[in-house]
């Protein structure tokens, strides 16, 4: 579909009149014609000032796309053609930027498009407000509330397939940024009677049909329902199916919407259980029975339906059955149970806020009853507040702009509102009084009272009143009264007023419902709680609605109003049909004509100076094309130049006010003519520029073409001369080449002839020489052969003399060689494994091979040791080197050494890097740790031991506290002079320090460790690596240790220990420290 043209002003390319304030002349016929003209061109929106008139097109139009939303976003209200998005944007920006609470009032009769208009408003606000996960969730909840409300509050009527059967007011709350936070929905006057009875051609509420069409078999079985509509008395069959409506798909939409809005699964199921119970209530039938006292009572015919209802709602069957058949009347502290007859039993079954009101429009039917009465009362109140707020807005703008306010005459419908709502003589007050009056109360008695009290009221008409002018009015039946509303006269049938106003629910039913185990049903009937019994009569429907309307009016008066008036073009719900009579009827009761008159009573048009000057500046030479001064001064110069009468306009502080629409249309005509003149001038200048540009381009092209042609001609002539010269040159060069070639060929043939003759001659000479040499060689070979045979014969004759003497020696050498060969081959097969510790070796086969056998064993052992060493890694080599070093230091010297041979040297037994307990100690040491072990440090005073962490690094020896990890002592390796230990099987050793060093201030160290051999070996190797000097290892059972200034002798003795095999240390005196070793 082609994209709709975006207009830059309300007055541009205007179809009819976009704002009916500018309509000239102003009457009912011109208003209808203007709406029809715009409707025929798919312009369904028209303005009356800031009020939007919406005509239902009954078809989809391409005017609600995301692109359209962006077109109207942050634009002036009158900047583009009329649209509901313009009003929505104006309301949203006023709320967001000016911190003004807004309300949007949507009115119109059923089928006029009120519900769709409210959806469009909310969808626009959702599209232009902020983004984010939480904001998007709130927006989605606000939008998805519509399907839920429509399912439970909308129904098909003869006028509309999706008619709202209740009034809805939604307050959308926003934060300071303009992002939605949530919403509060209020409803007014739900058509409860539709549940039990629908007019012909209409349906019950959508939710019943959606549940039966879209519910799964499992769900229907759980709710004890069947899919057949004819099984339920509350569902009308003549219009159960609606063309173009998919109830099953709508049911899935409603379930999804309930989930988005916030219904938990069990809550949604509770709602559906209530819906199923209501459907089944319609199938309960009562039969009359006579009691002994002659009174009638009712009994339930078939109790199966009642049983299923009780299972769904959790109510005891006997309690519910009694509530259906009896009611309790209290009088003077006594309770009396009376039976219900069949008819009674079946009948009685701070933040920023933007409000959106979707409510019934004014209703005038052939038969108007209590519902139409209170709906029209609500519309009277809305009309009253509409006129008041419109006049207030006009007056405030005039004061704000500094323009004198003139009083506007208009019809004030306060007298009609007072007729209905007056607390003393109002129709609603008299209806409530009649309902509460003791004695016989009927609709006729209510009408008689109206005739007495309201007979003199100028807007009340009744044939039974005292006013004689209505006595012979045949259009006014005796059982009716007529009220002259602002939208016209409405005839009300008084039948049913009293009963509908009472709207009572017997206390027995409330108490029965409150006893249900079903949480939702119990919450719907709080008045049934026996602990909260209130003998006061509940308020009537009229008084409740009156209070709701008063609250609504109070709420609306605190907000800035925005109006959308919806009009239905025809009763057939068909596109492209405009019924002028129907539209005229709606224009009257919506008061549109009066709205236009109020709006244009002062000044019909007003506009800010800047856009006004921008639009009309081409009408004056002084302001065209650019005006340098203030915009107001430019507009004054413009209007003076055009000689517009002074009484036709006024200058406000920021706007120009035009009194008569004719003046505006005159400006538009002048502007249109001026634009045509400017377009002609632009065309003339453009055509001249275009022709000159074309001429200059042709001239430039001719020059370029001529230059290129001359160049091409010269190039072609040059190429011809060049090609001729090349041909001549090629012929001359060819002739010279052929001449040289002939000479070269002659010379070559002469050289080849000489070479051939020489070759033949040399060949002859060579063959002769070869023949001579072959002959000479045969002769020499014959002489050599003869000479060799002669020498052989001579040698054999000489050798026979010595053969027997040398034969034994030769045989011996051969036999010996054969034995050695056999020996080595056997050794190859009997060679032992490659393990260095394998001591097996084959026995020698011959005694003379004894030395060879031993040497071979030694060589093989050395070879397999080398092969074994080659498999070691650098770390393993280091370990074996340490083990070798320990063997050299302690083997046969220290009794503890043999037990340490099988133990691998690990070094850092304490994993300081992995243990978080020693993080502080790890951070203090920057060098590589060679040994990290817990040792027992011997106290110098009493010989007792204390646990210390012994750390050895490349340059230092450190002692640290085992619990805290704090370093107690640090000794450089250069200060360590000697290590002393006993020769026995103990772990005591002393580290002697260099005298005079800082570390030796407290004396030498005496330790006990389970890894003495490893620690002493690593200390020895590290000291040797760093100082290049061997550390003295003293092994003696008695040695001296320097303790501060004293030298103490450490003596090791044999003794029996109380604690087993652990050595003990004991201080004997100041000079002796005795260690008992088991």
Buried (B, 14 or more C-beta within 10 A) or exposed (E): EEEBEEBEBBBEEBBBBBBBBBBEEBEEEBBBBBBBBBBEEBBBBBBBBBBBBBBBBBEEEEBBEEEBBEBBBEBBBBBBBBBBBBBBBBBBBBBBEEEBBBBBBBBBBBBBBBBBBBBBBBBBBBBBBBEEEEBBEBBBBBBBBBBBBBBBBBBBBBBBBBBBBBBBBBBBBBBEEBBBBEBEBBBBBBBEBBBBEBEEEBBBBBBBBBBBBBBEEEBBEBBBBEEEBEEBBBBBEEBBEBEEBEBEEBBEBBBEBBEBBEBEEEEBBBBBBBBBBBBBBBBBBBEEEEEEEEEBBBBBEEEEBBBBBBEBBBBEEEBBBBBBBBBBEEEEEEEEEEBBBBEBBBEBEEEBBBBBBBBBBBBBEEEBBBBBBBBBBBBBBBBBBBBBBBBEBBBEBBEEBEBEEEEBEBBEBEEBBBBBBBEEEBBBBBBBEBBEEEEEBBBBBBBBBBBEBBBEBEBBBBBBBEBEEBEEEEEBBEEBBBBBBBBEEBBBBBBEBBBBBBBBEBBBBBBBBBBBEBEBBBEBBEBBBEEEEEEEEBEBBBBBBBEBBEEBBEBBEEBBBBBBBBBBBBEEBEBEEBBBEBBEBBBBBBBBBBBBBBBBBBBBBBBBBBBBBBBBBBBBEEBBEEBEEEBBBBBBBBBEEBEBEEEBBBBBEBBBBBBBBEBBBBBBEBBEEBEEEBEEEEEEEEEEEEEEEEEEEEEEEEEEEEEEEEEEEEEEEEEEEEEEEEEEEEEEEEEEEEEEEEEEEEEEEEEEEEEEEEEEEEEEEEEEEEEEEEEEEEEEEEEEEEEEEEEEEEEEEEEEEEEEEEEEEEEEEEEEEEBEEEBEEEBEEEBBEEEBEEEEBBEBEEEEBEEBBEEBBEEBBEEBEEEEEEEEEEEEEEBEEBBEBBBEBBEEEBBBBEEBEEEEBEBBEBEBEEEEEBEEBBEBBEEEBBBBBBBBBBEBEEBEBEEBBBBBBEEBBBBBBBEEBEBEBBBBBBBBBBBBBBBBBBBBBBBBBBEEBEBBEEBBBBBBBBBBBBBBBBBBBBBBEBBEEEBEBEBEBEBBBBBEEEEBBBBBEEEEEEEEEEBBBEBEEEEEBBBBBB
